[in-house]
Amino acid sequence: MKAGTGDGEITYKFAQVYDALGDKQSALRALDLSVQQGFFCYPYFATDPLLKAIRDEPECARILEKARQRQYAFKITLQAN
């Protein structure tokens, strides 16, 4: 699946499943792809217990920051309209 296509929320569910299976690299890839696909619900990502295995990974922090920035930019766009 290419970035920018697909359903980011479904991809996020894959990240949760990979996390539960202990496949951290696949979980991180799916989480990053979900943000690229437009699913960037930062508060949920930051506290989701189904991402506990990857929460302390530096790559997870980078992805969460990207989600936070996208959510903030979206909020600003909404407020401007």
mmCIF file of the N, C-alpha and C atoms, coordinates in Angstrom:
data_MODEL
# 
_entry.id   MODEL 
# 
loop_
_atom_site.group_PDB 
_atom_site.id 
_atom_site.type_symbol 
_atom_site.label_atom_id 
_atom_site.label_alt_id 
_atom_site.label_comp_id 
_atom_site.label_asym_id 
_atom_site.label_entity_id 
_atom_site.label_seq_id 
_atom_site.pdbx_PDB_ins_code 
_atom_site.Cartn_x 
_atom_site.Cartn_y 
_atom_site.Cartn_z 
_atom_site.occupancy 
_atom_site.B_iso_or_equiv 
_atom_site.pdbx_formal_charge 
_atom_site.auth_seq_id 
_atom_site.auth_comp_id 
_atom_site.auth_asym_id 
_atom_site.auth_atom_id 
_atom_site.pdbx_PDB_model_num 
ATOM 1   N N  . MET A 1 1  ? 0.839   -1.173 0.000  1.00 0.00 ? 1  MET A N  1 
ATOM 2   C CA . MET A 1 1  ? 0.000   0.000  0.000  1.00 0.00 ? 1  MET A CA 1 
ATOM 3   C C  . MET A 1 1  ? 0.887   1.241  0.000  1.00 0.00 ? 1  MET A C  1 
ATOM 4   N N  . LYS A 1 2  ? 0.588   2.179  -0.854 1.00 0.00 ? 2  LYS A N  1 
ATOM 5   C CA . LYS A 1 2  ? 1.366   3.405  -0.944 1.00 0.00 ? 2  LYS A CA 1 
ATOM 6   C C  . LYS A 1 2  ? 0.909   4.409  0.099  1.00 0.00 ? 2  LYS A C  1 
ATOM 7   N N  . ALA A 1 3  ? 1.852   5.230  0.564  1.00 0.00 ? 3  ALA A N  1 
ATOM 8   C CA . ALA A 1 3  ? 1.513   6.310  1.488  1.00 0.00 ? 3  ALA A CA 1 
ATOM 9   C C  . ALA A 1 3  ? 0.534   7.245  0.807  1.00 0.00 ? 3  ALA A C  1 
ATOM 10  N N  . GLY A 1 4  ? -0.432  7.728  1.560  1.00 0.00 ? 4  GLY A N  1 
ATOM 11  C CA . GLY A 1 4  ? -1.426  8.637  1.018  1.00 0.00 ? 4  GLY A CA 1 
ATOM 12  C C  . GLY A 1 4  ? -2.648  7.926  0.468  1.00 0.00 ? 4  GLY A C  1 
ATOM 13  N N  . THR A 1 5  ? -2.606  6.602  0.443  1.00 0.00 ? 5  THR A N  1 
ATOM 14  C CA . THR A 1 5  ? -3.757  5.837  -0.002 1.00 0.00 ? 5  THR A CA 1 
ATOM 15  C C  . THR A 1 5  ? -4.139  4.879  1.104  1.00 0.00 ? 5  THR A C  1 
ATOM 16  N N  . GLY A 1 6  ? -5.335  4.386  1.055  1.00 0.00 ? 6  GLY A N  1 
ATOM 17  C CA . GLY A 1 6  ? -5.782  3.435  2.054  1.00 0.00 ? 6  GLY A CA 1 
ATOM 18  C C  . GLY A 1 6  ? -6.483  4.114  3.211  1.00 0.00 ? 6  GLY A C  1 
ATOM 19  N N  . ASP A 1 7  ? -6.814  3.327  4.175  1.00 0.00 ? 7  ASP A N  1 
ATOM 20  C CA . ASP A 1 7  ? -7.566  3.785  5.336  1.00 0.00 ? 7  ASP A CA 1 
ATOM 21  C C  . ASP A 1 7  ? -6.634  3.817  6.544  1.00 0.00 ? 7  ASP A C  1 
ATOM 22  N N  . GLY A 1 8  ? -6.287  5.034  6.978  1.00 0.00 ? 8  GLY A N  1 
ATOM 23  C CA . GLY A 1 8  ? -5.353  5.191  8.081  1.00 0.00 ? 8  GLY A CA 1 
ATOM 24  C C  . GLY A 1 8  ? -5.826  4.571  9.375  1.00 0.00 ? 8  GLY A C  1 
ATOM 25  N N  . GLU A 1 9  ? -7.130  4.579  9.611  1.00 0.00 ? 9  GLU A N  1 
ATOM 26  C CA . GLU A 1 9  ? -7.626  3.987  10.855 1.00 0.00 ? 9  GLU A CA 1 
ATOM 27  C C  . GLU A 1 9  ? -7.475  2.470  10.837 1.00 0.00 ? 9  GLU A C  1 
ATOM 28  N N  . ILE A 1 10 ? -7.723  1.856  9.695  1.00 0.00 ? 10 ILE A N  1 
ATOM 29  C CA . ILE A 1 10 ? -7.529  0.402  9.585  1.00 0.00 ? 10 ILE A CA 1 
ATOM 30  C C  . ILE A 1 10 ? -6.046  0.071  9.731  1.00 0.00 ? 10 ILE A C  1 
ATOM 31  N N  . THR A 1 11 ? -5.191  0.862  9.115  1.00 0.00 ? 11 THR A N  1 
ATOM 32  C CA . THR A 1 11 ? -3.751  0.651  9.244  1.00 0.00 ? 11 THR A CA 1 
ATOM 33  C C  . THR A 1 11 ? -3.327  0.765  10.703 1.00 0.00 ? 11 THR A C  1 
ATOM 34  N N  . TYR A 1 12 ? -3.938  1.707  11.426 1.00 0.00 ? 12 TYR A N  1 
ATOM 35  C CA . TYR A 1 12 ? -3.652  1.856  12.859 1.00 0.00 ? 12 TYR A CA 1 
ATOM 36  C C  . TYR A 1 12 ? -4.025  0.581  13.612 1.00 0.00 ? 12 TYR A C  1 
ATOM 37  N N  . LYS A 1 13 ? -5.132  -0.031 13.244 1.00 0.00 ? 13 LYS A N  1 
ATOM 38  C CA . LYS A 1 13 ? -5.538  -1.294 13.888 1.00 0.00 ? 13 LYS A CA 1 
ATOM 39  C C  . LYS A 1 13 ? -4.481  -2.369 13.660 1.00 0.00 ? 13 LYS A C  1 
ATOM 40  N N  . PHE A 1 14 ? -3.869  -2.369 12.472 1.00 0.00 ? 14 PHE A N  1 
ATOM 41  C CA . PHE A 1 14 ? -2.779  -3.305 12.213 1.00 0.00 ? 14 PHE A CA 1 
ATOM 42  C C  . PHE A 1 14 ? -1.600  -3.030 13.150 1.00 0.00 ? 14 PHE A C  1 
ATOM 43  N N  . ALA A 1 15 ? -1.310  -1.747 13.392 1.00 0.00 ? 15 ALA A N  1 
ATOM 44  C CA . ALA A 1 15 ? -0.232  -1.400 14.323 1.00 0.00 ? 15 ALA A CA 1 
ATOM 45  C C  . ALA A 1 15 ? -0.519  -1.989 15.698 1.00 0.00 ? 15 ALA A C  1 
ATOM 46  N N  . GLN A 1 16 ? -1.764  -1.902 16.140 1.00 0.00 ? 16 GLN A N  1 
ATOM 47  C CA . GLN A 1 16 ? -2.142  -2.461 17.443 1.00 0.00 ? 16 GLN A CA 1 
ATOM 48  C C  . GLN A 1 16 ? -1.951  -3.979 17.468 1.00 0.00 ? 16 GLN A C  1 
ATOM 49  N N  . VAL A 1 17 ? -2.344  -4.627 16.387 1.00 0.00 ? 17 VAL A N  1 
ATOM 50  C CA . VAL A 1 17 ? -2.205  -6.096 16.316 1.00 0.00 ? 17 VAL A CA 1 
ATOM 51  C C  . VAL A 1 17 ? -0.731  -6.487 16.315 1.00 0.00 ? 17 VAL A C  1 
ATOM 52  N N  . TYR A 1 18 ? 0.067   -5.814 15.499 1.00 0.00 ? 18 TYR A N  1 
ATOM 53  C CA . TYR A 1 18 ? 1.497   -6.116 15.477 1.00 0.00 ? 18 TYR A CA 1 
ATOM 54  C C  . TYR A 1 18 ? 2.127   -5.901 16.849 1.00 0.00 ? 18 TYR A C  1 
ATOM 55  N N  . ASP A 1 19 ? 1.715   -4.848 17.536 1.00 0.00 ? 19 ASP A N  1 
ATOM 56  C CA . ASP A 1 19 ? 2.226   -4.592 18.880 1.00 0.00 ? 19 ASP A CA 1 
ATOM 57  C C  . ASP A 1 19 ? 1.887   -5.755 19.804 1.00 0.00 ? 19 ASP A C  1 
ATOM 58  N N  . ALA A 1 20 ? 0.647   -6.202 19.749 1.00 0.00 ? 20 ALA A N  1 
ATOM 59  C CA . ALA A 1 20 ? 0.205   -7.316 20.605 1.00 0.00 ? 20 ALA A CA 1 
ATOM 60  C C  . ALA A 1 20 ? 0.972   -8.601 20.290 1.00 0.00 ? 20 ALA A C  1 
ATOM 61  N N  . LEU A 1 21 ? 1.360   -8.766 19.037 1.00 0.00 ? 21 LEU A N  1 
ATOM 62  C CA . LEU A 1 21 ? 2.116   -9.953 18.631 1.00 0.00 ? 21 LEU A CA 1 
ATOM 63  C C  . LEU A 1 21 ? 3.602   -9.833 18.924 1.00 0.00 ? 21 LEU A C  1 
ATOM 64  N N  . GLY A 1 22 ? 4.019   -8.646 19.365 1.00 0.00 ? 22 GLY A N  1 
ATOM 65  C CA . GLY A 1 22 ? 5.427   -8.445 19.685 1.00 0.00 ? 22 GLY A CA 1 
ATOM 66  C C  . GLY A 1 22 ? 6.292   -8.086 18.493 1.00 0.00 ? 22 GLY A C  1 
ATOM 67  N N  . ASP A 1 23 ? 5.680   -7.759 17.369 1.00 0.00 ? 23 ASP A N  1 
ATOM 68  C CA . ASP A 1 23 ? 6.410   -7.379 16.164 1.00 0.00 ? 23 ASP A CA 1 
ATOM 69  C C  . ASP A 1 23 ? 6.531   -5.856 16.136 1.00 0.00 ? 23 ASP A C  1 
ATOM 70  N N  . LYS A 1 24 ? 7.532   -5.354 16.862 1.00 0.00 ? 24 LYS A N  1 
ATOM 71  C CA . LYS A 1 24 ? 7.680   -3.909 17.029 1.00 0.00 ? 24 LYS A CA 1 
ATOM 72  C C  . LYS A 1 24 ? 7.927   -3.187 15.711 1.00 0.00 ? 24 LYS A C  1 
ATOM 73  N N  . GLN A 1 25 ? 8.771   -3.735 14.867 1.00 0.00 ? 25 GLN A N  1 
ATOM 74  C CA . GLN A 1 25 ? 9.092   -3.058 13.607 1.00 0.00 ? 25 GLN A CA 1 
ATOM 75  C C  . GLN A 1 25 ? 7.862   -2.919 12.718 1.00 0.00 ? 25 GLN A C  1 
ATOM 76  N N  . SER A 1 26 ? 7.060   -3.967 12.621 1.00 0.00 ? 26 SER A N  1 
ATOM 77  C CA . SER A 1 26 ? 5.832   -3.885 11.818 1.00 0.00 ? 26 SER A CA 1 
ATOM 78  C C  . SER A 1 26 ? 4.834   -2.930 12.455 1.00 0.00 ? 26 SER A C  1 
ATOM 79  N N  . ALA A 1 27 ? 4.766   -2.925 13.776 1.00 0.00 ? 27 ALA A N  1 
ATOM 80  C CA . ALA A 1 27 ? 3.864   -2.003 14.479 1.00 0.00 ? 27 ALA A CA 1 
ATOM 81  C C  . ALA A 1 27 ? 4.265   -0.560 14.200 1.00 0.00 ? 27 ALA A C  1 
ATOM 82  N N  . LEU A 1 28 ? 5.552   -0.268 14.249 1.00 0.00 ? 28 LEU A N  1 
ATOM 83  C CA . LEU A 1 28 ? 6.031   1.089  13.984 1.00 0.00 ? 28 LEU A CA 1 
ATOM 84  C C  . LEU A 1 28 ? 5.777   1.491  12.534 1.00 0.00 ? 28 LEU A C  1 
ATOM 85  N N  . ARG A 1 29 ? 6.014   0.572  11.613 1.00 0.00 ? 29 ARG A N  1 
ATOM 86  C CA . ARG A 1 29 ? 5.750   0.882  10.195 1.00 0.00 ? 29 ARG A CA 1 
ATOM 87  C C  . ARG A 1 29 ? 4.273   1.169  9.973  1.00 0.00 ? 29 ARG A C  1 
ATOM 88  N N  . ALA A 1 30 ? 3.405   0.360  10.569 1.00 0.00 ? 30 ALA A N  1 
ATOM 89  C CA . ALA A 1 30 ? 1.962   0.556  10.404 1.00 0.00 ? 30 ALA A CA 1 
ATOM 90  C C  . ALA A 1 30 ? 1.517   1.857  11.060 1.00 0.00 ? 30 ALA A C  1 
ATOM 91  N N  . LEU A 1 31 ? 2.052   2.170  12.223 1.00 0.00 ? 31 LEU A N  1 
ATOM 92  C CA . LEU A 1 31 ? 1.699   3.416  12.894 1.00 0.00 ? 31 LEU A CA 1 
ATOM 93  C C  . LEU A 1 31 ? 2.108   4.606  12.038 1.00 0.00 ? 31 LEU A C  1 
ATOM 94  N N  . ASP A 1 32 ? 3.317   4.585  11.506 1.00 0.00 ? 32 ASP A N  1 
ATOM 95  C CA . ASP A 1 32 ? 3.786   5.669  10.654 1.00 0.00 ? 32 ASP A CA 1 
ATOM 96  C C  . ASP A 1 32 ? 2.923   5.787  9.405  1.00 0.00 ? 32 ASP A C  1 
ATOM 97  N N  . LEU A 1 33 ? 2.603   4.680  8.788  1.00 0.00 ? 33 LEU A N  1 
ATOM 98  C CA . LEU A 1 33 ? 1.769   4.698  7.590  1.00 0.00 ? 33 LEU A CA 1 
ATOM 99  C C  . LEU A 1 33 ? 0.378   5.236  7.893  1.00 0.00 ? 33 LEU A C  1 
ATOM 100 N N  . SER A 1 34 ? -0.163  4.903  9.060  1.00 0.00 ? 34 SER A N  1 
ATOM 101 C CA . SER A 1 34 ? -1.507  5.398  9.404  1.00 0.00 ? 34 SER A CA 1 
ATOM 102 C C  . SER A 1 34 ? -1.518  6.922  9.469  1.00 0.00 ? 34 SER A C  1 
ATOM 103 N N  . VAL A 1 35 ? -0.436  7.511  9.988  1.00 0.00 ? 35 VAL A N  1 
ATOM 104 C CA . VAL A 1 35 ? -0.332  8.973  10.036 1.00 0.00 ? 35 VAL A CA 1 
ATOM 105 C C  . VAL A 1 35 ? -0.218  9.520  8.616  1.00 0.00 ? 35 VAL A C  1 
ATOM 106 N N  . GLN A 1 36 ? 0.589   8.888  7.791  1.00 0.00 ? 36 GLN A N  1 
ATOM 107 C CA . GLN A 1 36 ? 0.725   9.318  6.395  1.00 0.00 ? 36 GLN A CA 1 
ATOM 108 C C  . GLN A 1 36 ? -0.608  9.242  5.660  1.00 0.00 ? 36 GLN A C  1 
ATOM 109 N N  . GLN A 1 37 ? -1.436  8.279  6.029  1.00 0.00 ? 37 GLN A N  1 
ATOM 110 C CA . GLN A 1 37 ? -2.724  8.099  5.377  1.00 0.00 ? 37 GLN A CA 1 
ATOM 111 C C  . GLN A 1 37 ? -3.804  9.037  5.920  1.00 0.00 ? 37 GLN A C  1 
ATOM 112 N N  . GLY A 1 38 ? -3.441  9.876  6.878  1.00 0.00 ? 38 GLY A N  1 
ATOM 113 C CA . GLY A 1 38 ? -4.380  10.878 7.357  1.00 0.00 ? 38 GLY A CA 1 
ATOM 114 C C  . GLY A 1 38 ? -5.068  10.567 8.666  1.00 0.00 ? 38 GLY A C  1 
ATOM 115 N N  . PHE A 1 39 ? -4.634  9.534  9.375  1.00 0.00 ? 39 PHE A N  1 
ATOM 116 C CA . PHE A 1 39 ? -5.182  9.231  10.695 1.00 0.00 ? 39 PHE A CA 1 
ATOM 117 C C  . PHE A 1 39 ? -4.141  9.662  11.716 1.00 0.00 ? 39 PHE A C  1 
ATOM 118 N N  . PHE A 1 40 ? -4.388  10.787 12.376 1.00 0.00 ? 40 PHE A N  1 
ATOM 119 C CA . PHE A 1 40 ? -3.384  11.364 13.271 1.00 0.00 ? 40 PHE A CA 1 
ATOM 120 C C  . PHE A 1 40 ? -4.018  11.841 14.576 1.00 0.00 ? 40 PHE A C  1 
ATOM 121 N N  . CYS A 1 41 ? -4.717  10.956 15.217 1.00 0.00 ? 41 CYS A N  1 
ATOM 122 C CA . CYS A 1 41 ? -5.419  11.262 16.469 1.00 0.00 ? 41 CYS A CA 1 
ATOM 123 C C  . CYS A 1 41 ? -4.431  11.184 17.643 1.00 0.00 ? 41 CYS A C  1 
ATOM 124 N N  . TYR A 1 42 ? -3.606  12.221 17.750 1.00 0.00 ? 42 TYR A N  1 
ATOM 125 C CA . TYR A 1 42 ? -2.504  12.208 18.709 1.00 0.00 ? 42 TYR A CA 1 
ATOM 126 C C  . TYR A 1 42 ? -2.897  11.859 20.146 1.00 0.00 ? 42 TYR A C  1 
ATOM 127 N N  . PRO A 1 43 ? -3.917  12.474 20.756 1.00 0.00 ? 43 PRO A N  1 
ATOM 128 C CA . PRO A 1 43 ? -4.219  12.126 22.151 1.00 0.00 ? 43 PRO A CA 1 
ATOM 129 C C  . PRO A 1 43 ? -4.510  10.630 22.344 1.00 0.00 ? 43 PRO A C  1 
ATOM 130 N N  . TYR A 1 44 ? -5.184  10.045 21.372 1.00 0.00 ? 44 TYR A N  1 
ATOM 131 C CA . TYR A 1 44 ? -5.474  8.613  21.442 1.00 0.00 ? 44 TYR A CA 1 
ATOM 132 C C  . TYR A 1 44 ? -4.194  7.797  21.284 1.00 0.00 ? 44 TYR A C  1 
ATOM 133 N N  . PHE A 1 45 ? -3.371  8.162  20.311 1.00 0.00 ? 45 PHE A N  1 
ATOM 134 C CA . PHE A 1 45 ? -2.111  7.448  20.093 1.00 0.00 ? 45 PHE A CA 1 
ATOM 135 C C  . PHE A 1 45 ? -1.243  7.472  21.346 1.00 0.00 ? 45 PHE A C  1 
ATOM 136 N N  . ALA A 1 46 ? -1.163  8.629  21.980 1.00 0.00 ? 46 ALA A N  1 
ATOM 137 C CA . ALA A 1 46 ? -0.259  8.828  23.112 1.00 0.00 ? 46 ALA A CA 1 
ATOM 138 C C  . ALA A 1 46 ? -0.644  8.013  24.340 1.00 0.00 ? 46 ALA A C  1 
ATOM 139 N N  . THR A 1 47 ? -1.906  7.611  24.427 1.00 0.00 ? 47 THR A N  1 
ATOM 140 C CA . THR A 1 47 ? -2.356  6.888  25.617 1.00 0.00 ? 47 THR A CA 1 
ATOM 141 C C  . THR A 1 47 ? -2.895  5.491  25.324 1.00 0.00 ? 47 THR A C  1 
ATOM 142 N N  . ASP A 1 48 ? -2.886  5.082  24.073 1.00 0.00 ? 48 ASP A N  1 
ATOM 143 C CA . ASP A 1 48 ? -3.468  3.794  23.686 1.00 0.00 ? 48 ASP A CA 1 
ATOM 144 C C  . ASP A 1 48 ? -2.717  2.638  24.357 1.00 0.00 ? 48 ASP A C  1 
ATOM 145 N N  . PRO A 1 49 ? -3.384  1.878  25.229 1.00 0.00 ? 49 PRO A N  1 
ATOM 146 C CA . PRO A 1 49 ? -2.710  0.759  25.885 1.00 0.00 ? 49 PRO A CA 1 
ATOM 147 C C  . PRO A 1 49 ? -2.340  -0.368 24.915 1.00 0.00 ? 49 PRO A C  1 
ATOM 148 N N  . LEU A 1 50 ? -2.934  -0.357 23.723 1.00 0.00 ? 50 LEU A N  1 
ATOM 149 C CA . LEU A 1 50 ? -2.622  -1.400 22.747 1.00 0.00 ? 50 LEU A CA 1 
ATOM 150 C C  . LEU A 1 50 ? -1.345  -1.110 21.964 1.00 0.00 ? 50 LEU A C  1 
ATOM 151 N N  . LEU A 1 51 ? -0.661  -0.029 22.329 1.00 0.00 ? 51 LEU A N  1 
ATOM 152 C CA . LEU A 1 51 ? 0.651   0.276  21.737 1.00 0.00 ? 51 LEU A CA 1 
ATOM 153 C C  . LEU A 1 51 ? 1.746   0.258  22.795 1.00 0.00 ? 51 LEU A C  1 
ATOM 154 N N  . LYS A 1 52 ? 1.509   -0.434 23.881 1.00 0.00 ? 52 LYS A N  1 
ATOM 155 C CA . LYS A 1 52 ? 2.444   -0.384 25.013 1.00 0.00 ? 52 LYS A CA 1 
ATOM 156 C C  . LYS A 1 52 ? 3.828   -0.955 24.694 1.00 0.00 ? 52 LYS A C  1 
ATOM 157 N N  . ALA A 1 53 ? 3.923   -1.921 23.801 1.00 0.00 ? 53 ALA A N  1 
ATOM 158 C CA . ALA A 1 53 ? 5.230   -2.523 23.507 1.00 0.00 ? 53 ALA A CA 1 
ATOM 159 C C  . ALA A 1 53 ? 6.145   -1.576 22.733 1.00 0.00 ? 53 ALA A C  1 
ATOM 160 N N  . ILE A 1 54 ? 5.559   -0.639 21.981 1.00 0.00 ? 54 ILE A N  1 
ATOM 161 C CA . ILE A 1 54 ? 6.397   0.270  21.197 1.00 0.00 ? 54 ILE A CA 1 
ATOM 162 C C  . ILE A 1 54 ? 6.493   1.665  21.808 1.00 0.00 ? 54 ILE A C  1 
ATOM 163 N N  . ARG A 1 55 ? 5.745   1.928  22.845 1.00 0.00 ? 55 ARG A N  1 
ATOM 164 C CA . ARG A 1 55 ? 5.657   3.279  23.420 1.00 0.00 ? 55 ARG A CA 1 
ATOM 165 C C  . ARG A 1 55 ? 7.026   3.880  23.751 1.00 0.00 ? 55 ARG A C  1 
ATOM 166 N N  . ASP A 1 56 ? 7.985   3.089  24.218 1.00 0.00 ? 56 ASP A N  1 
ATOM 167 C CA . ASP A 1 56 ? 9.293   3.612  24.623 1.00 0.00 ? 56 ASP A CA 1 
ATOM 168 C C  . ASP A 1 56 ? 10.325  3.621  23.497 1.00 0.00 ? 56 ASP A C  1 
ATOM 169 N N  . GLU A 1 57 ? 9.914   3.215  22.318 1.00 0.00 ? 57 GLU A N  1 
ATOM 170 C CA . GLU A 1 57 ? 10.837  3.203  21.183 1.00 0.00 ? 57 GLU A CA 1 
ATOM 171 C C  . GLU A 1 57 ? 11.044  4.633  20.658 1.00 0.00 ? 57 GLU A C  1 
ATOM 172 N N  . PRO A 1 58 ? 12.285  5.029  20.372 1.00 0.00 ? 58 PRO A N  1 
ATOM 173 C CA . PRO A 1 58 ? 12.527  6.370  19.819 1.00 0.00 ? 58 PRO A CA 1 
ATOM 174 C C  . PRO A 1 58 ? 11.739  6.636  18.535 1.00 0.00 ? 58 PRO A C  1 
ATOM 175 N N  . GLU A 1 59 ? 11.603  5.634  17.701 1.00 0.00 ? 59 GLU A N  1 
ATOM 176 C CA . GLU A 1 59 ? 10.844  5.787  16.460 1.00 0.00 ? 59 GLU A CA 1 
ATOM 177 C C  . GLU A 1 59 ? 9.367   6.088  16.749 1.00 0.00 ? 59 GLU A C  1 
ATOM 178 N N  . CYS A 1 60 ? 8.833   5.503  17.792 1.00 0.00 ? 60 CYS A N  1 
ATOM 179 C CA . CYS A 1 60 ? 7.451   5.779  18.183 1.00 0.00 ? 60 CYS A CA 1 
ATOM 180 C C  . CYS A 1 60 ? 7.303   7.246  18.581 1.00 0.00 ? 60 CYS A C  1 
ATOM 181 N N  . ALA A 1 61 ? 8.259   7.757  19.331 1.00 0.00 ? 61 ALA A N  1 
ATOM 182 C CA . ALA A 1 61 ? 8.217   9.167  19.737 1.00 0.00 ? 61 ALA A CA 1 
ATOM 183 C C  . ALA A 1 61 ? 8.234   10.075 18.516 1.00 0.00 ? 61 ALA A C  1 
ATOM 184 N N  . ARG A 1 62 ? 9.023   9.730  17.511 1.00 0.00 ? 62 ARG A N  1 
ATOM 185 C CA . ARG A 1 62 ? 9.093   10.522 16.284 1.00 0.00 ? 62 ARG A CA 1 
ATOM 186 C C  . ARG A 1 62 ? 7.750   10.506 15.555 1.00 0.00 ? 62 ARG A C  1 
ATOM 187 N N  . ILE A 1 63 ? 7.151   9.330  15.472 1.00 0.00 ? 63 ILE A N  1 
ATOM 188 C CA . ILE A 1 63 ? 5.861   9.194  14.785 1.00 0.00 ? 63 ILE A CA 1 
ATOM 189 C C  . ILE A 1 63 ? 4.771   9.948  15.551 1.00 0.00 ? 63 ILE A C  1 
ATOM 190 N N  . LEU A 1 64 ? 4.779   9.827  16.869 1.00 0.00 ? 64 LEU A N  1 
ATOM 191 C CA . LEU A 1 64 ? 3.781   10.534 17.673 1.00 0.00 ? 64 LEU A CA 1 
ATOM 192 C C  . LEU A 1 64 ? 3.924   12.043 17.526 1.00 0.00 ? 64 LEU A C  1 
ATOM 193 N N  . GLU A 1 65 ? 5.155   12.522 17.425 1.00 0.00 ? 65 GLU A N  1 
ATOM 194 C CA . GLU A 1 65 ? 5.361   13.954 17.224 1.00 0.00 ? 65 GLU A CA 1 
ATOM 195 C C  . GLU A 1 65 ? 4.818   14.392 15.869 1.00 0.00 ? 65 GLU A C  1 
ATOM 196 N N  . LYS A 1 66 ? 5.023   13.568 14.861 1.00 0.00 ? 66 LYS A N  1 
ATOM 197 C CA . LYS A 1 66 ? 4.478   13.874 13.538 1.00 0.00 ? 66 LYS A CA 1 
ATOM 198 C C  . LYS A 1 66 ? 2.942   13.931 13.600 1.00 0.00 ? 66 LYS A C  1 
ATOM 199 N N  . ALA A 1 67 ? 2.334   12.994 14.320 1.00 0.00 ? 67 ALA A N  1 
ATOM 200 C CA . ALA A 1 67 ? 0.874   12.992 14.475 1.00 0.00 ? 67 ALA A CA 1 
ATOM 201 C C  . ALA A 1 67 ? 0.413   14.237 15.225 1.00 0.00 ? 67 ALA A C  1 
ATOM 202 N N  . ARG A 1 68 ? 1.145   14.623 16.268 1.00 0.00 ? 68 ARG A N  1 
ATOM 203 C CA . ARG A 1 68 ? 0.785   15.813 17.044 1.00 0.00 ? 68 ARG A CA 1 
ATOM 204 C C  . ARG A 1 68 ? 0.823   17.059 16.172 1.00 0.00 ? 68 ARG A C  1 
ATOM 205 N N  . GLN A 1 69 ? 1.862   17.175 15.364 1.00 0.00 ? 69 GLN A N  1 
ATOM 206 C CA . GLN A 1 69 ? 1.999   18.331 14.480 1.00 0.00 ? 69 GLN A CA 1 
ATOM 207 C C  . GLN A 1 69 ? 0.893   18.374 13.434 1.00 0.00 ? 69 GLN A C  1 
ATOM 208 N N  . ARG A 1 70 ? 0.564   17.233 12.870 1.00 0.00 ? 70 ARG A N  1 
ATOM 209 C CA . ARG A 1 70 ? -0.510  17.194 11.867 1.00 0.00 ? 70 ARG A CA 1 
ATOM 210 C C  . ARG A 1 70 ? -1.846  17.546 12.497 1.00 0.00 ? 70 ARG A C  1 
ATOM 211 N N  . GLN A 1 71 ? -2.099  17.056 13.713 1.00 0.00 ? 71 GLN A N  1 
ATOM 212 C CA . GLN A 1 71 ? -3.358  17.367 14.375 1.00 0.00 ? 71 GLN A CA 1 
ATOM 213 C C  . GLN A 1 71 ? -3.440  18.862 14.683 1.00 0.00 ? 71 GLN A C  1 
ATOM 214 N N  . TYR A 1 72 ? -2.346  19.449 15.126 1.00 0.00 ? 72 TYR A N  1 
ATOM 215 C CA . TYR A 1 72 ? -2.320  20.881 15.422 1.00 0.00 ? 72 TYR A CA 1 
ATOM 216 C C  . TYR A 1 72 ? -2.574  21.700 14.147 1.00 0.00 ? 72 TYR A C  1 
ATOM 217 N N  . ALA A 1 73 ? -1.917  21.332 13.061 1.00 0.00 ? 73 ALA A N  1 
ATOM 218 C CA . ALA A 1 73 ? -2.111  22.039 11.797 1.00 0.00 ? 73 ALA A CA 1 
ATOM 219 C C  . ALA A 1 73 ? -3.561  21.930 11.329 1.00 0.00 ? 73 ALA A C  1 
ATOM 220 N N  . PHE A 1 74 ? -4.160  20.776 11.507 1.00 0.00 ? 74 PHE A N  1 
ATOM 221 C CA . PHE A 1 74 ? -5.555  20.577 11.139 1.00 0.00 ? 74 PHE A CA 1 
ATOM 222 C C  . PHE A 1 74 ? -6.467  21.458 11.997 1.00 0.00 ? 74 PHE A C  1 
ATOM 223 N N  . LYS A 1 75 ? -6.173  21.542 13.282 1.00 0.00 ? 75 LYS A N  1 
ATOM 224 C CA . LYS A 1 75 ? -6.944  22.377 14.186 1.00 0.00 ? 75 LYS A CA 1 
ATOM 225 C C  . LYS A 1 75 ? -6.875  23.855 13.762 1.00 0.00 ? 75 LYS A C  1 
ATOM 226 N N  . ILE A 1 76 ? -5.692  24.307 13.419 1.00 0.00 ? 76 ILE A N  1 
ATOM 227 C CA . ILE A 1 76 ? -5.506  25.693 12.973 1.00 0.00 ? 76 ILE A CA 1 
ATOM 228 C C  . ILE A 1 76 ? -6.317  25.944 11.693 1.00 0.00 ? 76 ILE A C  1 
ATOM 229 N N  . THR A 1 77 ? -6.289  24.982 10.782 1.00 0.00 ? 77 THR A N  1 
ATOM 230 C CA . THR A 1 77 ? -7.058  25.110 9.543  1.00 0.00 ? 77 THR A CA 1 
ATOM 231 C C  . THR A 1 77 ? -8.552  25.244 9.845  1.00 0.00 ? 77 THR A C  1 
ATOM 232 N N  . LEU A 1 78 ? -9.042  24.445 10.755 1.00 0.00 ? 78 LEU A N  1 
ATOM 233 C CA . LEU A 1 78 ? -10.459 24.503 11.104 1.00 0.00 ? 78 LEU A CA 1 
ATOM 234 C C  . LEU A 1 78 ? -10.819 25.840 11.745 1.00 0.00 ? 78 LEU A C  1 
ATOM 235 N N  . GLN A 1 79 ? -9.948  26.341 12.591 1.00 0.00 ? 79 GLN A N  1 
ATOM 236 C CA . GLN A 1 79 ? -10.224 27.598 13.267 1.00 0.00 ? 79 GLN A CA 1 
ATOM 237 C C  . GLN A 1 79 ? -10.199 28.783 12.312 1.00 0.00 ? 79 GLN A C  1 
ATOM 238 N N  . ALA A 1 80 ? -9.429  28.664 11.231 1.00 0.00 ? 80 ALA A N  1 
ATOM 239 C CA . ALA A 1 80 ? -9.327  29.747 10.258 1.00 0.00 ? 80 ALA A CA 1 
ATOM 240 C C  . ALA A 1 80 ? -10.570 29.843 9.375  1.00 0.00 ? 80 ALA A C  1 
ATOM 241 N N  . ASN A 1 81 ? -11.325 28.782 9.318  1.00 0.00 ? 81 ASN A N  1 
ATOM 242 C CA . ASN A 1 81 ? -12.507 28.768 8.445  1.00 0.00 ? 81 ASN A CA 1 
ATOM 243 C C  . ASN A 1 81 ? -13.728 29.138 9.177  1.00 0.00 ? 81 ASN A C  1 
# 
